[in-house]
Amino acid sequence: MPDWFWPAIAMVVILEGLGPLCFPNRWKAYIKELSSLSVAQLRQIGGVTVIIGALWLLWATT
């Protein structure tokens, strides 16, 4: 595995934890809103997020 893999995972975990740490009420409302979306909408959001992340990774490594 590349040397940057585990630090990158650690950064993701840190960034994901900032929402509930700093804004617990907003984060809870956001999670409730997400749970009301349809499966198709969640897949669309996930797909767009993966594409943006992949493009960003490609751009950052070139």
PyMOL Python script that loads the backbone (N, CA, C, O; Angstrom):
from pymol import cmd

cmd.read_pdbstr("""\
ATOM      1  N   MET A   1       0.831  -1.179   0.000  1.00  0.00           N
ATOM      2  CA  MET A   1       0.000   0.000   0.000  1.00  0.00           C
ATOM      3  C   MET A   1       0.879   1.247   0.000  1.00  0.00           C
ATOM      4  O   MET A   1       1.942   1.258   0.619  1.00  0.00           O
ATOM      5  N   PRO A   2       0.440   2.295  -0.690  1.00  0.00           N
ATOM      6  CA  PRO A   2       1.249   3.521  -0.709  1.00  0.00           C
ATOM      7  C   PRO A   2       1.382   4.134   0.689  1.00  0.00           C
ATOM      8  O   PRO A   2       0.534   3.923   1.557  1.00  0.00           O
ATOM      9  N   ASP A   3       2.446   4.885   0.886  1.00  0.00           N
ATOM     10  CA  ASP A   3       2.703   5.510   2.194  1.00  0.00           C
ATOM     11  C   ASP A   3       1.625   6.511   2.596  1.00  0.00           C
ATOM     12  O   ASP A   3       1.450   6.781   3.784  1.00  0.00           O
ATOM     13  N   TRP A   4       0.907   7.058   1.636  1.00  0.00           N
ATOM     14  CA  TRP A   4      -0.077   8.096   1.940  1.00  0.00           C
ATOM     15  C   TRP A   4      -1.446   7.526   2.290  1.00  0.00           C
ATOM     16  O   TRP A   4      -2.330   8.281   2.695  1.00  0.00           O
ATOM     17  N   PHE A   5      -1.650   6.208   2.147  1.00  0.00           N
ATOM     18  CA  PHE A   5      -2.991   5.634   2.313  1.00  0.00           C
ATOM     19  C   PHE A   5      -3.534   5.819   3.727  1.00  0.00           C
ATOM     20  O   PHE A   5      -4.619   6.374   3.897  1.00  0.00           O
ATOM     21  N   TRP A   6      -2.802   5.367   4.739  1.00  0.00           N
ATOM     22  CA  TRP A   6      -3.319   5.438   6.110  1.00  0.00           C
ATOM     23  C   TRP A   6      -3.455   6.878   6.618  1.00  0.00           C
ATOM     24  O   TRP A   6      -4.430   7.183   7.304  1.00  0.00           O
ATOM     25  N   PRO A   7      -2.511   7.772   6.304  1.00  0.00           N
ATOM     26  CA  PRO A   7      -2.753   9.169   6.687  1.00  0.00           C
ATOM     27  C   PRO A   7      -3.998   9.758   6.010  1.00  0.00           C
ATOM     28  O   PRO A   7      -4.707  10.570   6.604  1.00  0.00           O
ATOM     29  N   ALA A   8      -4.257   9.343   4.763  1.00  0.00           N
ATOM     30  CA  ALA A   8      -5.454   9.832   4.077  1.00  0.00           C
ATOM     31  C   ALA A   8      -6.717   9.321   4.771  1.00  0.00           C
ATOM     32  O   ALA A   8      -7.673  10.075   4.949  1.00  0.00           O
ATOM     33  N   ILE A   9      -6.726   8.054   5.160  1.00  0.00           N
ATOM     34  CA  ILE A   9      -7.872   7.495   5.884  1.00  0.00           C
ATOM     35  C   ILE A   9      -8.057   8.226   7.215  1.00  0.00           C
ATOM     36  O   ILE A   9      -9.183   8.531   7.608  1.00  0.00           O
ATOM     37  N   ALA A  10      -6.953   8.506   7.903  1.00  0.00           N
ATOM     38  CA  ALA A  10      -7.030   9.237   9.171  1.00  0.00           C
ATOM     39  C   ALA A  10      -7.632  10.618   8.972  1.00  0.00           C
ATOM     40  O   ALA A  10      -8.432  11.067   9.792  1.00  0.00           O
ATOM     41  N   MET A  11      -7.259  11.299   7.890  1.00  0.00           N
ATOM     42  CA  MET A  11      -7.824  12.628   7.614  1.00  0.00           C
ATOM     43  C   MET A  11      -9.325  12.539   7.346  1.00  0.00           C
ATOM     44  O   MET A  11     -10.081  13.401   7.792  1.00  0.00           O
ATOM     45  N   VAL A  12      -9.758  11.524   6.633  1.00  0.00           N
ATOM     46  CA  VAL A  12     -11.190  11.332   6.379  1.00  0.00           C
ATOM     47  C   VAL A  12     -11.934  11.140   7.696  1.00  0.00           C
ATOM     48  O   VAL A  12     -12.990  11.736   7.908  1.00  0.00           O
ATOM     49  N   VAL A  13     -11.387  10.312   8.578  1.00  0.00           N
ATOM     50  CA  VAL A  13     -12.028  10.065   9.874  1.00  0.00           C
ATOM     51  C   VAL A  13     -12.102  11.358  10.686  1.00  0.00           C
ATOM     52  O   VAL A  13     -13.124  11.643  11.310  1.00  0.00           O
ATOM     53  N   ILE A  14     -11.030  12.131  10.681  1.00  0.00           N
ATOM     54  CA  ILE A  14     -11.024  13.410  11.409  1.00  0.00           C
ATOM     55  C   ILE A  14     -12.064  14.354  10.835  1.00  0.00           C
ATOM     56  O   ILE A  14     -12.837  14.952  11.582  1.00  0.00           O
ATOM     57  N   LEU A  15     -12.093  14.495   9.516  1.00  0.00           N
ATOM     58  CA  LEU A  15     -13.057  15.405   8.884  1.00  0.00           C
ATOM     59  C   LEU A  15     -14.495  14.954   9.111  1.00  0.00           C
ATOM     60  O   LEU A  15     -15.380  15.783   9.322  1.00  0.00           O
ATOM     61  N   GLU A  16     -14.731  13.648   9.067  1.00  0.00           N
ATOM     62  CA  GLU A  16     -16.081  13.136   9.314  1.00  0.00           C
ATOM     63  C   GLU A  16     -16.507  13.392  10.764  1.00  0.00           C
ATOM     64  O   GLU A  16     -17.695  13.583  11.027  1.00  0.00           O
ATOM     65  N   GLY A  17     -15.583  13.400  11.683  1.00  0.00           N
ATOM     66  CA  GLY A  17     -15.909  13.618  13.083  1.00  0.00           C
ATOM     67  C   GLY A  17     -16.134  15.069  13.456  1.00  0.00           C
ATOM     68  O   GLY A  17     -16.700  15.353  14.511  1.00  0.00           O
ATOM     69  N   LEU A  18     -15.699  16.000  12.606  1.00  0.00           N
ATOM     70  CA  LEU A  18     -15.854  17.416  12.929  1.00  0.00           C
ATOM     71  C   LEU A  18     -17.321  17.851  12.964  1.00  0.00           C
ATOM     72  O   LEU A  18     -17.699  18.684  13.788  1.00  0.00           O
ATOM     73  N   GLY A  19     -18.135  17.301  12.091  1.00  0.00           N
ATOM     74  CA  GLY A  19     -19.556  17.670  12.061  1.00  0.00           C
ATOM     75  C   GLY A  19     -20.266  17.401  13.373  1.00  0.00           C
ATOM     76  O   GLY A  19     -20.805  18.329  13.976  1.00  0.00           O
ATOM     77  N   PRO A  20     -20.282  16.138  13.839  1.00  0.00           N
ATOM     78  CA  PRO A  20     -20.955  15.870  15.104  1.00  0.00           C
ATOM     79  C   PRO A  20     -20.284  16.524  16.312  1.00  0.00           C
ATOM     80  O   PRO A  20     -20.949  16.820  17.305  1.00  0.00           O
ATOM     81  N   LEU A  21     -18.966  16.752  16.231  1.00  0.00           N
ATOM     82  CA  LEU A  21     -18.269  17.381  17.344  1.00  0.00           C
ATOM     83  C   LEU A  21     -18.633  18.856  17.474  1.00  0.00           C
ATOM     84  O   LEU A  21     -18.950  19.330  18.564  1.00  0.00           O
ATOM     85  N   CYS A  22     -18.585  19.575  16.360  1.00  0.00           N
ATOM     86  CA  CYS A  22     -18.775  21.030  16.389  1.00  0.00           C
ATOM     87  C   CYS A  22     -20.238  21.464  16.245  1.00  0.00           C
ATOM     88  O   CYS A  22     -20.640  22.485  16.803  1.00  0.00           O
ATOM     89  N   PHE A  23     -21.023  20.701  15.506  1.00  0.00           N
ATOM     90  CA  PHE A  23     -22.405  21.091  15.221  1.00  0.00           C
ATOM     91  C   PHE A  23     -23.349  19.905  15.412  1.00  0.00           C
ATOM     92  O   PHE A  23     -23.957  19.449  14.444  1.00  0.00           O
ATOM     93  N   PRO A  24     -23.485  19.397  16.637  1.00  0.00           N
ATOM     94  CA  PRO A  24     -24.270  18.169  16.830  1.00  0.00           C
ATOM     95  C   PRO A  24     -25.744  18.305  16.432  1.00  0.00           C
ATOM     96  O   PRO A  24     -26.318  17.364  15.885  1.00  0.00           O
ATOM     97  N   ASN A  25     -26.354  19.441  16.691  1.00  0.00           N
ATOM     98  CA  ASN A  25     -27.773  19.599  16.345  1.00  0.00           C
ATOM     99  C   ASN A  25     -27.977  19.665  14.838  1.00  0.00           C
ATOM    100  O   ASN A  25     -28.888  19.027  14.309  1.00  0.00           O
ATOM    101  N   ARG A  26     -27.141  20.428  14.144  1.00  0.00           N
ATOM    102  CA  ARG A  26     -27.232  20.491  12.675  1.00  0.00           C
ATOM    103  C   ARG A  26     -26.920  19.147  12.048  1.00  0.00           C
ATOM    104  O   ARG A  26     -27.564  18.746  11.079  1.00  0.00           O
ATOM    105  N   TRP A  27     -25.923  18.439  12.602  1.00  0.00           N
ATOM    106  CA  TRP A  27     -25.534  17.148  12.075  1.00  0.00           C
ATOM    107  C   TRP A  27     -26.681  16.147  12.220  1.00  0.00           C
ATOM    108  O   TRP A  27     -26.952  15.365  11.309  1.00  0.00           O
ATOM    109  N   LYS A  28     -27.345  16.181  13.366  1.00  0.00           N
ATOM    110  CA  LYS A  28     -28.476  15.276  13.608  1.00  0.00           C
ATOM    111  C   LYS A  28     -29.614  15.571  12.634  1.00  0.00           C
ATOM    112  O   LYS A  28     -30.228  14.647  12.099  1.00  0.00           O
ATOM    113  N   ALA A  29     -29.898  16.852  12.400  1.00  0.00           N
ATOM    114  CA  ALA A  29     -30.943  17.227  11.444  1.00  0.00           C
ATOM    115  C   ALA A  29     -30.564  16.794  10.034  1.00  0.00           C
ATOM    116  O   ALA A  29     -31.427  16.361   9.270  1.00  0.00           O
ATOM    117  N   TYR A  30     -29.293  16.903   9.679  1.00  0.00           N
ATOM    118  CA  TYR A  30     -28.812  16.489   8.370  1.00  0.00           C
ATOM    119  C   TYR A  30     -28.989  14.987   8.187  1.00  0.00           C
ATOM    120  O   TYR A  30     -29.419  14.536   7.126  1.00  0.00           O
ATOM    121  N   ILE A  31     -28.660  14.214   9.214  1.00  0.00           N
ATOM    122  CA  ILE A  31     -28.809  12.758   9.148  1.00  0.00           C
ATOM    123  C   ILE A  31     -30.287  12.390   9.018  1.00  0.00           C
ATOM    124  O   ILE A  31     -30.627  11.469   8.275  1.00  0.00           O
ATOM    125  N   LYS A  32     -31.162  13.090   9.724  1.00  0.00           N
ATOM    126  CA  LYS A  32     -32.605  12.831   9.597  1.00  0.00           C
ATOM    127  C   LYS A  32     -33.077  13.134   8.180  1.00  0.00           C
ATOM    128  O   LYS A  32     -33.874  12.385   7.616  1.00  0.00           O
ATOM    129  N   GLU A  33     -32.592  14.223   7.606  1.00  0.00           N
ATOM    130  CA  GLU A  33     -32.960  14.578   6.237  1.00  0.00           C
ATOM    131  C   GLU A  33     -32.472  13.520   5.251  1.00  0.00           C
ATOM    132  O   GLU A  33     -33.200  13.136   4.336  1.00  0.00           O
ATOM    133  N   LEU A  34     -31.242  13.052   5.437  1.00  0.00           N
ATOM    134  CA  LEU A  34     -30.705  12.000   4.568  1.00  0.00           C
ATOM    135  C   LEU A  34     -31.527  10.718   4.664  1.00  0.00           C
ATOM    136  O   LEU A  34     -31.748  10.042   3.659  1.00  0.00           O
ATOM    137  N   SER A  35     -31.980  10.385   5.873  1.00  0.00           N
ATOM    138  CA  SER A  35     -32.729   9.143   6.043  1.00  0.00           C
ATOM    139  C   SER A  35     -34.098   9.202   5.377  1.00  0.00           C
ATOM    140  O   SER A  35     -34.715   8.162   5.146  1.00  0.00           O
ATOM    141  N   SER A  36     -34.579  10.397   5.068  1.00  0.00           N
ATOM    142  CA  SER A  36     -35.882  10.514   4.415  1.00  0.00           C
ATOM    143  C   SER A  36     -35.774  10.444   2.890  1.00  0.00           C
ATOM    144  O   SER A  36     -36.797  10.386   2.207  1.00  0.00           O
ATOM    145  N   LEU A  37     -34.558  10.450   2.347  1.00  0.00           N
ATOM    146  CA  LEU A  37     -34.381  10.371   0.902  1.00  0.00           C
ATOM    147  C   LEU A  37     -34.609   8.952   0.404  1.00  0.00           C
ATOM    148  O   LEU A  37     -34.451   7.987   1.151  1.00  0.00           O
ATOM    149  N   SER A  38     -34.979   8.836  -0.852  1.00  0.00           N
ATOM    150  CA  SER A  38     -35.171   7.515  -1.444  1.00  0.00           C
ATOM    151  C   SER A  38     -33.817   6.864  -1.715  1.00  0.00           C
ATOM    152  O   SER A  38     -32.778   7.524  -1.718  1.00  0.00           O
ATOM    153  N   VAL A  39     -33.858   5.559  -1.941  1.00  0.00           N
ATOM    154  CA  VAL A  39     -32.633   4.819  -2.239  1.00  0.00           C
ATOM    155  C   VAL A  39     -31.993   5.359  -3.519  1.00  0.00           C
ATOM    156  O   VAL A  39     -30.771   5.485  -3.596  1.00  0.00           O
ATOM    157  N   ALA A  40     -32.804   5.673  -4.507  1.00  0.00           N
ATOM    158  CA  ALA A  40     -32.269   6.202  -5.771  1.00  0.00           C
ATOM    159  C   ALA A  40     -31.554   7.533  -5.552  1.00  0.00           C
ATOM    160  O   ALA A  40     -30.496   7.771  -6.134  1.00  0.00           O
ATOM    161  N   GLN A  41     -32.125   8.396  -4.719  1.00  0.00           N
ATOM    162  CA  GLN A  41     -31.491   9.686  -4.441  1.00  0.00           C
ATOM    163  C   GLN A  41     -30.170   9.491  -3.698  1.00  0.00           C
ATOM    164  O   GLN A  41     -29.188  10.175  -3.986  1.00  0.00           O
ATOM    165  N   LEU A  42     -30.143   8.564  -2.748  1.00  0.00           N
ATOM    166  CA  LEU A  42     -28.909   8.297  -2.010  1.00  0.00           C
ATOM    167  C   LEU A  42     -27.835   7.736  -2.936  1.00  0.00           C
ATOM    168  O   LEU A  42     -26.665   8.102  -2.822  1.00  0.00           O
ATOM    169  N   ARG A  43     -28.225   6.852  -3.853  1.00  0.00           N
ATOM    170  CA  ARG A  43     -27.251   6.316  -4.811  1.00  0.00           C
ATOM    171  C   ARG A  43     -26.714   7.424  -5.701  1.00  0.00           C
ATOM    172  O   ARG A  43     -25.523   7.448  -6.012  1.00  0.00           O
ATOM    173  N   GLN A  44     -27.577   8.338  -6.112  1.00  0.00           N
ATOM    174  CA  GLN A  44     -27.145   9.439  -6.964  1.00  0.00           C
ATOM    175  C   GLN A  44     -26.153  10.330  -6.213  1.00  0.00           C
ATOM    176  O   GLN A  44     -25.125  10.718  -6.768  1.00  0.00           O
ATOM    177  N   ILE A  45     -26.452  10.646  -4.978  1.00  0.00           N
ATOM    178  CA  ILE A  45     -25.543  11.458  -4.164  1.00  0.00           C
ATOM    179  C   ILE A  45     -24.215  10.736  -3.989  1.00  0.00           C
ATOM    180  O   ILE A  45     -23.154  11.345  -4.130  1.00  0.00           O
ATOM    181  N   GLY A  46     -24.266   9.433  -3.682  1.00  0.00           N
ATOM    182  CA  GLY A  46     -23.043   8.655  -3.520  1.00  0.00           C
ATOM    183  C   GLY A  46     -22.226   8.590  -4.799  1.00  0.00           C
ATOM    184  O   GLY A  46     -21.001   8.705  -4.763  1.00  0.00           O
ATOM    185  N   GLY A  47     -22.900   8.407  -5.929  1.00  0.00           N
ATOM    186  CA  GLY A  47     -22.194   8.342  -7.209  1.00  0.00           C
ATOM    187  C   GLY A  47     -21.508   9.645  -7.555  1.00  0.00           C
ATOM    188  O   GLY A  47     -20.360   9.653  -7.999  1.00  0.00           O
ATOM    189  N   VAL A  48     -22.207  10.746  -7.353  1.00  0.00           N
ATOM    190  CA  VAL A  48     -21.623  12.061  -7.636  1.00  0.00           C
ATOM    191  C   VAL A  48     -20.432  12.313  -6.714  1.00  0.00           C
ATOM    192  O   VAL A  48     -19.409  12.845  -7.148  1.00  0.00           O
ATOM    193  N   THR A  49     -20.563  11.936  -5.455  1.00  0.00           N
ATOM    194  CA  THR A  49     -19.479  12.124  -4.501  1.00  0.00           C
ATOM    195  C   THR A  49     -18.242  11.309  -4.893  1.00  0.00           C
ATOM    196  O   THR A  49     -17.118  11.807  -4.820  1.00  0.00           O
ATOM    197  N   VAL A  50     -18.454  10.056  -5.309  1.00  0.00           N
ATOM    198  CA  VAL A  50     -17.335   9.207  -5.734  1.00  0.00           C
ATOM    199  C   VAL A  50     -16.656   9.794  -6.969  1.00  0.00           C
ATOM    200  O   VAL A  50     -15.428   9.825  -7.042  1.00  0.00           O
ATOM    201  N   ILE A  51     -17.433  10.254  -7.929  1.00  0.00           N
ATOM    202  CA  ILE A  51     -16.864  10.830  -9.149  1.00  0.00           C
ATOM    203  C   ILE A  51     -16.054  12.085  -8.818  1.00  0.00           C
ATOM    204  O   ILE A  51     -14.941  12.251  -9.317  1.00  0.00           O
ATOM    205  N   ILE A  52     -16.599  12.961  -7.989  1.00  0.00           N
ATOM    206  CA  ILE A  52     -15.876  14.174  -7.604  1.00  0.00           C
ATOM    207  C   ILE A  52     -14.580  13.804  -6.884  1.00  0.00           C
ATOM    208  O   ILE A  52     -13.531  14.381  -7.171  1.00  0.00           O
ATOM    209  N   GLY A  53     -14.639  12.852  -5.958  1.00  0.00           N
ATOM    210  CA  GLY A  53     -13.445  12.433  -5.239  1.00  0.00           C
ATOM    211  C   GLY A  53     -12.396  11.828  -6.154  1.00  0.00           C
ATOM    212  O   GLY A  53     -11.205  12.103  -6.010  1.00  0.00           O
ATOM    213  N   ALA A  54     -12.843  10.998  -7.106  1.00  0.00           N
ATOM    214  CA  ALA A  54     -11.894  10.378  -8.039  1.00  0.00           C
ATOM    215  C   ALA A  54     -11.231  11.429  -8.937  1.00  0.00           C
ATOM    216  O   ALA A  54     -10.027  11.370  -9.188  1.00  0.00           O
ATOM    217  N   LEU A  55     -12.023  12.386  -9.415  1.00  0.00           N
ATOM    218  CA  LEU A  55     -11.460  13.438 -10.245  1.00  0.00           C
ATOM    219  C   LEU A  55     -10.478  14.306  -9.456  1.00  0.00           C
ATOM    220  O   LEU A  55      -9.429  14.700  -9.966  1.00  0.00           O
ATOM    221  N   TRP A  56     -10.832  14.590  -8.221  1.00  0.00           N
ATOM    222  CA  TRP A  56      -9.953  15.395  -7.373  1.00  0.00           C
ATOM    223  C   TRP A  56      -8.639  14.645  -7.128  1.00  0.00           C
ATOM    224  O   TRP A  56      -7.559  15.234  -7.189  1.00  0.00           O
ATOM    225  N   LEU A  57      -8.742  13.340  -6.851  1.00  0.00           N
ATOM    226  CA  LEU A  57      -7.536  12.535  -6.629  1.00  0.00           C
ATOM    227  C   LEU A  57      -6.664  12.509  -7.886  1.00  0.00           C
ATOM    228  O   LEU A  57      -5.445  12.656  -7.797  1.00  0.00           O
ATOM    229  N   LEU A  58      -7.272  12.326  -9.035  1.00  0.00           N
ATOM    230  CA  LEU A  58      -6.515  12.326 -10.288  1.00  0.00           C
ATOM    231  C   LEU A  58      -5.843  13.659 -10.531  1.00  0.00           C
ATOM    232  O   LEU A  58      -4.688  13.713 -10.952  1.00  0.00           O
ATOM    233  N   TRP A  59      -6.572  14.744 -10.264  1.00  0.00           N
ATOM    234  CA  TRP A  59      -6.026  16.087 -10.456  1.00  0.00           C
ATOM    235  C   TRP A  59      -4.870  16.340  -9.487  1.00  0.00           C
ATOM    236  O   TRP A  59      -3.861  16.936  -9.864  1.00  0.00           O
ATOM    237  N   ALA A  60      -5.015  15.890  -8.243  1.00  0.00           N
ATOM    238  CA  ALA A  60      -4.002  16.150  -7.218  1.00  0.00           C
ATOM    239  C   ALA A  60      -2.729  15.343  -7.447  1.00  0.00           C
ATOM    240  O   ALA A  60      -1.649  15.754  -7.021  1.00  0.00           O
ATOM    241  N   THR A  61      -2.846  14.207  -8.112  1.00  0.00           N
ATOM    242  CA  THR A  61      -1.677  13.354  -8.288  1.00  0.00           C
ATOM    243  C   THR A  61      -0.981  13.560  -9.629  1.00  0.00           C
ATOM    244  O   THR A  61       0.004  12.881  -9.917  1.00  0.00           O
ATOM    245  N   THR A  62      -1.475  14.491 -10.458  1.00  0.00           N
ATOM    246  CA  THR A  62      -0.825  14.750 -11.745  1.00  0.00           C
ATOM    247  C   THR A  62       0.064  15.954 -11.666  1.00  0.00           C
ATOM    248  O   THR A  62       0.694  16.323 -12.658  1.00  0.00           O
TER     249      THR A  62
END
""", "prot")
cmd.dss("prot")
cmd.show_as("cartoon", "prot")
cmd.util.cbc("prot")
cmd.orient("prot")
